[in-house]
Amino acid sequence: MSNRPIVAGVGMIPFTKPGQSESYDVMGATAARAALDDAGIPYADVGQAYVGYVYGDSTCGQSALYEVGLSGIPIVNVNNNCSTGSTALFLARQAVEAGVVDVALALGFEMMNPGALSSVFRDRKPPMGMHHAVMKEAQGFSKDAPGAAQYFGGAGREYAAKHGTKDETFAKISEKARAHAANNPFAIFRDPLTVEEIMASKHIFGPLTRYQCCPPTCGAAAAVIVSAAYARKHGLKGVEILGQAMTSDVPQAFEGNSMIRVIGYDMAKLAADKVYAQAGLGPKDVDVVELHDCFTANELLTYEALGLAAEGDAERFIWDGDNTYGGQVVTNPSGGLLSKGHPLGATGLAQCTELVWQLRGTADKRQVEGAKVALQHNLGLGGACVVTMYGNAT
């Protein structure tokens, strides 16, 4: 083994529709225990824990982990919008890599309400004021569509105008997501959909229809990160974190009234470039990807931000099947957010879990044959993006 941090164990629970889940603390404790059991590590060995959620009161992380044990360790609560789970993973990895602890736990969970995301605090300045200003100038704001759909739908519309992309191309991504999810017992939506059915669903905004927007869901996932020295001492096997980067918005996001830029294209590209440099690998080395497909438009744009497809080449990439089994790189074998669901705090760690299973060769019917290198992309408006590369299952 090298000295890179290792994902020694992962765990998650099946995602459910709002109102059908157990309490956040029960979900969180269940996922944490599953990850610890998977690693074969007692909670007493965990030196720090990072717990992510978006909709919840302070110290919900303690409430969940107190169900697992009362060891007195630091428990840090994390909220970074849709990239909350991967932010917790970033912090756990950082603590281990810095030598502060030998074992860190990253946990994410969410109990969500039905319907589109909405602001909780209406008596103060919204944190995305700069982003709203760009959207208002670029395309205005409609009262008839959810705000998030206007951001990503607007970005998709901008891309299509620039490159002549067909609306059916965006729908093709949802068709692929459902086909992958059919083999994932953790996903909510596993029934197949055709491009025609996706196109015929209710129009939301820009090229997006209802079946091209991820659903709010409830769920939890966790990962145990250990040092290489701890793994050697205890004879543990795991998956190495080859590189990881977290970025926030850069000046270009607020220049030129571009919806593509304001939804995080630049910070995704910056994070990916950093990870490729850290790992000494490139996009062509990646076998499997879990990326943030909150809307089909974002998946299309992310192909190019991650370098999986050249600029302007995403449409060909999709129709040639380079984003699925038998193609260049299998994207979202889990079914992604579009089919699995998007419990905000859990999403990044659910992505991690799927990729660890893929690199272990234990993903059952979803298994990407010969997978050796995996890439994860988790995006939150406002903004934060975390890209992680995994490999060398040992």
C-alpha positions as a Python dict, from the first residue, in 0.01 Angstrom:
ca = {
    (1, 'M'): (0, 0, 0),
    (2, 'S'): (100, 362, -52),
    (3, 'N'): (47, 629, 213),
    (4, 'R'): (-273, 750, 52),
    (5, 'P'): (-590, 745, 268),
    (6, 'I'): (-804, 437, 222),
    (7, 'V'): (-1180, 389, 218),
    (8, 'A'): (-1200, 85, 442),
    (9, 'G'): (-1578, 57, 466),
    (10, 'V'): (-1897, 200, 319),
    (11, 'G'): (-2265, 169, 391),
    (12, 'M'): (-2599, 312, 286),
    (13, 'I'): (-2969, 249, 315),
    (14, 'P'): (-3226, 238, 34),
    (15, 'F'): (-3354, 586, -43),
    (16, 'T'): (-3725, 657, 4),
    (17, 'K'): (-3980, 919, -88),
    (18, 'P'): (-4038, 1198, 167),
    (19, 'G'): (-4268, 1086, 446),
    (20, 'Q'): (-4175, 720, 409),
    (21, 'S'): (-3839, 716, 586),
    (22, 'E'): (-3734, 656, 944),
    (23, 'S'): (-3614, 950, 1150),
    (24, 'Y'): (-3284, 1111, 1043),
    (25, 'D'): (-3103, 983, 1351),
    (26, 'V'): (-3214, 624, 1288),
    (27, 'M'): (-3115, 646, 920),
    (28, 'G'): (-2780, 799, 1008),
    (29, 'A'): (-2698, 547, 1278),
    (30, 'T'): (-2792, 259, 1047),
    (31, 'A'): (-2564, 382, 768),
    (32, 'A'): (-2277, 450, 1010),
    (33, 'R'): (-2301, 103, 1160),
    (34, 'A'): (-2311, -50, 812),
    (35, 'A'): (-1990, 130, 712),
    (36, 'L'): (-1813, 33, 1035),
    (37, 'D'): (-1924, -329, 1001),
    (38, 'D'): (-1811, -329, 638),
    (39, 'A'): (-1468, -209, 747),
    (40, 'G'): (-1453, -438, 1049),
    (41, 'I'): (-1367, -141, 1268),
    (42, 'P'): (-1520, -64, 1610),
    (43, 'Y'): (-1663, 283, 1666),
    (44, 'A'): (-1415, 321, 1952),
    (45, 'D'): (-1134, 345, 1694),
    (46, 'V'): (-1290, 644, 1516),
    (47, 'G'): (-1094, 957, 1603),
    (48, 'Q'): (-1317, 1216, 1437),
    (49, 'A'): (-1655, 1222, 1263),
    (50, 'Y'): (-1794, 1460, 1003),
    (51, 'V'): (-2170, 1453, 956),
    (52, 'G'): (-2350, 1623, 668),
    (53, 'Y'): (-2710, 1733, 632),
    (54, 'V'): (-2883, 2042, 491),
    (55, 'Y'): (-3228, 2044, 649),
    (56, 'G'): (-3184, 1998, 1022),
    (57, 'D'): (-3105, 2172, 1348),
    (58, 'S'): (-2757, 2210, 1491),
    (59, 'T'): (-2591, 1895, 1630),
    (60, 'C'): (-2812, 1653, 1438),
    (61, 'G'): (-2484, 1473, 1373),
    (62, 'Q'): (-2439, 1408, 1742),
    (63, 'S'): (-2797, 1287, 1770),
    (64, 'A'): (-2735, 1025, 1501),
    (65, 'L'): (-2393, 910, 1620),
    (66, 'Y'): (-2493, 897, 1986),
    (67, 'E'): (-2704, 601, 1876),
    (68, 'V'): (-2377, 432, 1768),
    (69, 'G'): (-2162, 523, 2068),
    (70, 'L'): (-2063, 786, 2322),
    (71, 'S'): (-1687, 807, 2282),
    (72, 'G'): (-1635, 1179, 2331),
    (73, 'I'): (-1476, 1233, 1987),
    (74, 'P'): (-1511, 1556, 1788),
    (75, 'I'): (-1827, 1544, 1576),
    (76, 'V'): (-1838, 1820, 1316),
    (77, 'N'): (-2168, 1910, 1149),
    (78, 'V'): (-2142, 2002, 780),
    (79, 'N'): (-2380, 2192, 550),
    (80, 'N'): (-2263, 2272, 196),
    (81, 'N'): (-2581, 2248, -6),
    (82, 'C'): (-2596, 1953, -249),
    (83, 'S'): (-2225, 1874, -202),
    (84, 'T'): (-2265, 1830, 174),
    (85, 'G'): (-2192, 1456, 179),
    (86, 'S'): (-1874, 1484, -24),
    (87, 'T'): (-1765, 1781, 187),
    (88, 'A'): (-1787, 1556, 494),
    (89, 'L'): (-1582, 1300, 301),
    (90, 'F'): (-1328, 1569, 207),
    (91, 'L'): (-1284, 1669, 572),
    (92, 'A'): (-1253, 1308, 692),
    (93, 'R'): (-992, 1235, 424),
    (94, 'Q'): (-805, 1552, 513),
    (95, 'A'): (-792, 1463, 884),
    (96, 'V'): (-650, 1120, 806),
    (97, 'E'): (-405, 1240, 543),
    (98, 'A'): (-276, 1512, 778),
    (99, 'G'): (-206, 1250, 1043),
    (100, 'V'): (-448, 1401, 1295),
    (101, 'V'): (-632, 1067, 1330),
    (102, 'D'): (-592, 717, 1191),
    (103, 'V'): (-966, 661, 1146),
    (104, 'A'): (-1232, 913, 1048),
    (105, 'L'): (-1601, 862, 978),
    (106, 'A'): (-1796, 1057, 715),
    (107, 'L'): (-2174, 1033, 744),
    (108, 'G'): (-2452, 1203, 552),
    (109, 'F'): (-2831, 1190, 585),
    (110, 'E'): (-3138, 1389, 491),
    (111, 'M'): (-3510, 1401, 566),
    (112, 'M'): (-3669, 1604, 289),
    (113, 'N'): (-4012, 1743, 215),
    (114, 'P'): (-4197, 1673, -110),
    (115, 'G'): (-4160, 1918, -396),
    (116, 'A'): (-3894, 2161, -511),
    (117, 'L'): (-3621, 2290, -283),
    (118, 'S'): (-3705, 2612, -103),
    (119, 'S'): (-3543, 2857, 134),
    (120, 'V'): (-3595, 2808, 507),
    (121, 'F'): (-3492, 3154, 626),
    (122, 'R'): (-3678, 3437, 454),
    (123, 'D'): (-3586, 3716, 696),
    (124, 'R'): (-3224, 3763, 580),
    (125, 'K'): (-3006, 3803, 274),
    (126, 'P'): (-3009, 3486, 60),
    (127, 'P'): (-2664, 3325, 31),
    (128, 'M'): (-2694, 3293, -348),
    (129, 'G'): (-2758, 3662, -410),
    (130, 'M'): (-2469, 3690, -657),
    (131, 'H'): (-2594, 3387, -850),
    (132, 'H'): (-2951, 3518, -857),
    (133, 'A'): (-2828, 3848, -996),
    (134, 'V'): (-2658, 3673, -1288),
    (135, 'M'): (-2966, 3463, -1361),
    (136, 'K'): (-3194, 3767, -1348),
    (137, 'E'): (-2974, 3949, -1596),
    (138, 'A'): (-2921, 3646, -1822),
    (139, 'Q'): (-3276, 3512, -1844),
    (140, 'G'): (-3500, 3668, -1582),
    (141, 'F'): (-3688, 3470, -1318),
    (142, 'S'): (-4011, 3279, -1370),
    (143, 'K'): (-4269, 3221, -1099),
    (144, 'D'): (-4386, 2912, -1284),
    (145, 'A'): (-4077, 2693, -1243),
    (146, 'P'): (-3860, 2580, -947),
    (147, 'G'): (-3552, 2795, -898),
    (148, 'A'): (-3302, 2509, -931),
    (149, 'A'): (-3464, 2398, -1259),
    (150, 'Q'): (-3429, 2751, -1391),
    (151, 'Y'): (-3058, 2752, -1313),
    (152, 'F'): (-2980, 2418, -1474),
    (153, 'G'): (-3246, 2438, -1743),
    (154, 'G'): (-3111, 2778, -1837),
    (155, 'A'): (-2760, 2635, -1859),
    (156, 'G'): (-2889, 2355, -2082),
    (157, 'R'): (-3067, 2603, -2305),
    (158, 'E'): (-2751, 2812, -2334),
    (159, 'Y'): (-2547, 2505, -2428),
    (160, 'A'): (-2804, 2394, -2686),
    (161, 'A'): (-2810, 2740, -2847),
    (162, 'K'): (-2431, 2738, -2871),
    (163, 'H'): (-2391, 2384, -3006),
    (164, 'G'): (-2723, 2307, -3173),
    (165, 'T'): (-2804, 2029, -2927),
    (166, 'K'): (-3138, 1848, -2967),
    (167, 'D'): (-3384, 1835, -2677),
    (168, 'E'): (-3389, 1457, -2722),
    (169, 'T'): (-3021, 1447, -2630),
    (170, 'F'): (-3098, 1565, -2278),
    (171, 'A'): (-3381, 1311, -2252),
    (172, 'K'): (-3142, 1036, -2362),
    (173, 'I'): (-2954, 1086, -2033),
    (174, 'S'): (-3267, 1005, -1830),
    (175, 'E'): (-3329, 697, -2043),
    (176, 'K'): (-2979, 577, -1957),
    (177, 'A'): (-3025, 657, -1587),
    (178, 'R'): (-3340, 444, -1564),
    (179, 'A'): (-3172, 157, -1749),
    (180, 'H'): (-2887, 159, -1498),
    (181, 'A'): (-3118, 196, -1195),
    (182, 'A'): (-3308, -118, -1294),
    (183, 'N'): (-3021, -313, -1138),
    (184, 'N'): (-2992, -103, -820),
    (185, 'P'): (-3204, -211, -521),
    (186, 'F'): (-3114, 116, -346),
    (187, 'A'): (-3275, 334, -616),
    (188, 'I'): (-3632, 461, -599),
    (189, 'F'): (-3716, 475, -969),
    (190, 'R'): (-3622, 152, -1145),
    (191, 'D'): (-3884, 128, -1418),
    (192, 'P'): (-3751, 194, -1770),
    (193, 'L'): (-3842, 508, -1962),
    (194, 'T'): (-3804, 579, -2331),
    (195, 'V'): (-3687, 907, -2477),
    (196, 'E'): (-4041, 958, -2606),
    (197, 'E'): (-4194, 908, -2261),
    (198, 'I'): (-3940, 1143, -2105),
    (199, 'M'): (-4006, 1409, -2366),
    (200, 'A'): (-4383, 1374, -2317),
    (201, 'S'): (-4365, 1435, -1940),
    (202, 'K'): (-4452, 1780, -1805),
    (203, 'H'): (-4226, 2058, -1932),
    (204, 'I'): (-4036, 2229, -1649),
    (205, 'F'): (-3786, 2478, -1794),
    (206, 'G'): (-3559, 2505, -2098),
    (207, 'P'): (-3496, 2155, -2236),
    (208, 'L'): (-3598, 1994, -1906),
    (209, 'T'): (-3911, 1787, -1853),
    (210, 'R'): (-4028, 1630, -1529),
    (211, 'Y'): (-3840, 1305, -1584),
    (212, 'Q'): (-3519, 1502, -1629),
    (213, 'C'): (-3524, 1646, -1277),
    (214, 'C'): (-3407, 1451, -972),
    (215, 'P'): (-3661, 1385, -697),
    (216, 'P'): (-3624, 1494, -333),
    (217, 'T'): (-3570, 1185, -121),
    (218, 'C'): (-3470, 1068, 224),
    (219, 'G'): (-3172, 847, 304),
    (220, 'A'): (-2827, 806, 455),
    (221, 'A'): (-2480, 683, 359),
    (222, 'A'): (-2139, 666, 526),
    (223, 'A'): (-1772, 591, 467),
    (224, 'V'): (-1483, 501, 699),
    (225, 'I'): (-1147, 653, 601),
    (226, 'V'): (-825, 509, 747),
    (227, 'S'): (-455, 574, 713),
    (228, 'A'): (-238, 330, 520),
    (229, 'A'): (-47, 256, 842),
    (230, 'Y'): (-368, 166, 1028),
    (231, 'A'): (-475, -55, 736),
    (232, 'R'): (-142, -239, 736),
    (233, 'K'): (-146, -286, 1113),
    (234, 'H'): (-496, -435, 1111),
    (235, 'G'): (-473, -624, 782),
    (236, 'L'): (-751, -421, 622),
    (237, 'K'): (-830, -410, 253),
    (238, 'G'): (-979, -104, 93),
    (239, 'V'): (-988, 143, -192),
    (240, 'E'): (-733, 421, -214),
    (241, 'I'): (-825, 786, -258),
    (242, 'L'): (-588, 875, -542),
    (243, 'G'): (-679, 1242, -546),
    (244, 'Q'): (-940, 1481, -413),
    (245, 'A'): (-1011, 1851, -456),
    (246, 'M'): (-1278, 2087, -334),
    (247, 'T'): (-1341, 2420, -506),
    (248, 'S'): (-1576, 2715, -482),
    (249, 'D'): (-1680, 2970, -743),
    (250, 'V'): (-1420, 3160, -942),
    (251, 'P'): (-1464, 3511, -1093),
    (252, 'Q'): (-1578, 3373, -1430),
    (253, 'A'): (-1894, 3240, -1266),
    (254, 'F'): (-2026, 3595, -1237),
    (255, 'E'): (-1897, 3733, -1565),
    (256, 'G'): (-2067, 3740, -1902),
    (257, 'N'): (-2417, 3646, -1779),
    (258, 'S'): (-2355, 3279, -1851),
    (259, 'M'): (-2586, 3025, -1692),
    (260, 'I'): (-2331, 2753, -1769),
    (261, 'R'): (-2074, 2932, -1560),
    (262, 'V'): (-2305, 3031, -1276),
    (263, 'I'): (-2413, 2668, -1216),
    (264, 'G'): (-2056, 2561, -1147),
    (265, 'Y'): (-1892, 2450, -1472),
    (266, 'D'): (-1568, 2634, -1392),
    (267, 'M'): (-1534, 2509, -1036),
    (268, 'A'): (-1603, 2153, -1154),
    (269, 'K'): (-1334, 2179, -1420),
    (270, 'L'): (-1090, 2332, -1172),
    (271, 'A'): (-1150, 2052, -919),
    (272, 'A'): (-1116, 1782, -1185),
    (273, 'D'): (-792, 1928, -1319),
    (274, 'K'): (-646, 1932, -968),
    (275, 'V'): (-744, 1570, -908),
    (276, 'Y'): (-596, 1450, -1237),
    (277, 'A'): (-270, 1625, -1147),
    (278, 'Q'): (-266, 1471, -798),
    (279, 'A'): (-333, 1120, -926),
    (280, 'G'): (-110, 1140, -1232),
    (281, 'L'): (-402, 1011, -1437),
    (282, 'G'): (-639, 1161, -1692),
    (283, 'P'): (-1000, 1128, -1809),
    (284, 'K'): (-911, 842, -2044),
    (285, 'D'): (-793, 637, -1744),
    (286, 'V'): (-1134, 649, -1574),
    (287, 'D'): (-1352, 338, -1598),
    (288, 'V'): (-1658, 445, -1400),
    (289, 'V'): (-1802, 778, -1284),
    (290, 'E'): (-2068, 887, -1038),
    (291, 'L'): (-2148, 1249, -1121),
    (292, 'H'): (-2402, 1502, -1001),
    (293, 'D'): (-2697, 1458, -1237),
    (294, 'C'): (-2948, 1669, -1044),
    (295, 'F'): (-3081, 1758, -1390),
    (296, 'T'): (-2995, 1605, -1725),
    (297, 'A'): (-2848, 1937, -1835),
    (298, 'N'): (-2590, 1920, -1558),
    (299, 'E'): (-2484, 1568, -1652),
    (300, 'L'): (-2429, 1678, -2012),
    (301, 'L'): (-2224, 1980, -1906),
    (302, 'T'): (-2025, 1776, -1655),
    (303, 'Y'): (-1905, 1534, -1923),
    (304, 'E'): (-1711, 1825, -2065),
    (305, 'A'): (-1610, 1983, -1733),
    (306, 'L'): (-1450, 1653, -1628),
    (307, 'G'): (-1281, 1609, -1965),
    (308, 'L'): (-1474, 1292, -2048),
    (309, 'A'): (-1591, 1459, -2368),
    (310, 'A'): (-1436, 1749, -2557),
    (311, 'E'): (-1607, 2087, -2554),
    (312, 'G'): (-1912, 2073, -2779),
    (313, 'D'): (-1885, 1693, -2817),
    (314, 'A'): (-2128, 1585, -2544),
    (315, 'E'): (-2413, 1516, -2786),
    (316, 'R'): (-2207, 1270, -2989),
    (317, 'F'): (-2074, 1119, -2663),
    (318, 'I'): (-2432, 1049, -2552),
    (319, 'W'): (-2575, 911, -2876),
    (320, 'D'): (-2269, 693, -2938),
    (321, 'G'): (-2326, 530, -2598),
    (322, 'D'): (-1988, 638, -2463),
    (323, 'N'): (-2155, 711, -2127),
    (324, 'T'): (-2277, 356, -2059),
    (325, 'Y'): (-2176, -9, -2058),
    (326, 'G'): (-1966, -99, -2360),
    (327, 'G'): (-1872, 264, -2419),
    (328, 'Q'): (-1585, 489, -2310),
    (329, 'V'): (-1682, 526, -1944),
    (330, 'V'): (-1985, 402, -1749),
    (331, 'T'): (-2156, 706, -1600),
    (332, 'N'): (-2382, 673, -1297),
    (333, 'P'): (-2420, 293, -1287),
    (334, 'S'): (-2629, 349, -974),
    (335, 'G'): (-2891, 534, -1178),
    (336, 'G'): (-2763, 863, -1043),
    (337, 'L'): (-2966, 1128, -867),
    (338, 'L'): (-3225, 1111, -1145),
    (339, 'S'): (-3326, 756, -1050),
    (340, 'K'): (-3171, 687, -711),
    (341, 'G'): (-3292, 1014, -562),
    (342, 'H'): (-3113, 1309, -403),
    (343, 'P'): (-3121, 1327, -20),
    (344, 'L'): (-2883, 1622, -15),
    (345, 'G'): (-2661, 1532, 280),
    (346, 'A'): (-2633, 1168, 177),
    (347, 'T'): (-2573, 1202, -197),
    (348, 'G'): (-2195, 1246, -195),
    (349, 'L'): (-2144, 948, 32),
    (350, 'A'): (-2386, 735, -168),
    (351, 'Q'): (-2174, 811, -474),
    (352, 'C'): (-1864, 707, -279),
    (353, 'T'): (-2034, 385, -172),
    (354, 'E'): (-2128, 290, -527),
    (355, 'L'): (-1776, 351, -656),
    (356, 'V'): (-1616, 150, -375),
    (357, 'W'): (-1847, -139, -461),
    (358, 'Q'): (-1751, -104, -827),
    (359, 'L'): (-1378, -113, -755),
    (360, 'R'): (-1421, -413, -525),
    (361, 'G'): (-1611, -593, -799),
    (362, 'T'): (-1918, -639, -577),
    (363, 'A'): (-2174, -427, -766),
    (364, 'D'): (-2369, -732, -886),
    (365, 'K'): (-2557, -669, -1213),
    (366, 'R'): (-2433, -309, -1220),
    (367, 'Q'): (-2069, -417, -1219),
    (368, 'V'): (-1843, -237, -1464),
    (369, 'E'): (-1615, -508, -1593),
    (370, 'G'): (-1251, -458, -1499),
    (371, 'A'): (-1310, -128, -1318),
    (372, 'K'): (-980, -2, -1172),
    (373, 'V'): (-1017, 377, -1158),
    (374, 'A'): (-1331, 562, -1048),
    (375, 'L'): (-1420, 932, -1042),
    (376, 'Q'): (-1678, 1111, -828),
    (377, 'H'): (-1826, 1458, -889),
    (378, 'N'): (-2060, 1624, -637),
    (379, 'L'): (-2180, 1982, -691),
    (380, 'G'): (-2357, 2233, -471),
    (381, 'L'): (-2479, 2571, -591),
    (382, 'G'): (-2363, 2860, -387),
    (383, 'G'): (-2107, 2711, -446),
    (384, 'A'): (-1896, 2405, -373),
    (385, 'C'): (-1771, 2120, -587),
    (386, 'V'): (-1585, 1809, -471),
    (387, 'V'): (-1416, 1573, -716),
    (388, 'T'): (-1257, 1250, -590),
    (389, 'M'): (-1063, 979, -769),
    (390, 'Y'): (-1045, 625, -633),
    (391, 'G'): (-839, 328, -739),
    (392, 'N'): (-608, 39, -658),
    (393, 'A'): (-848, -181, -466),
    (394, 'T'): (-610, -361, -227),
}
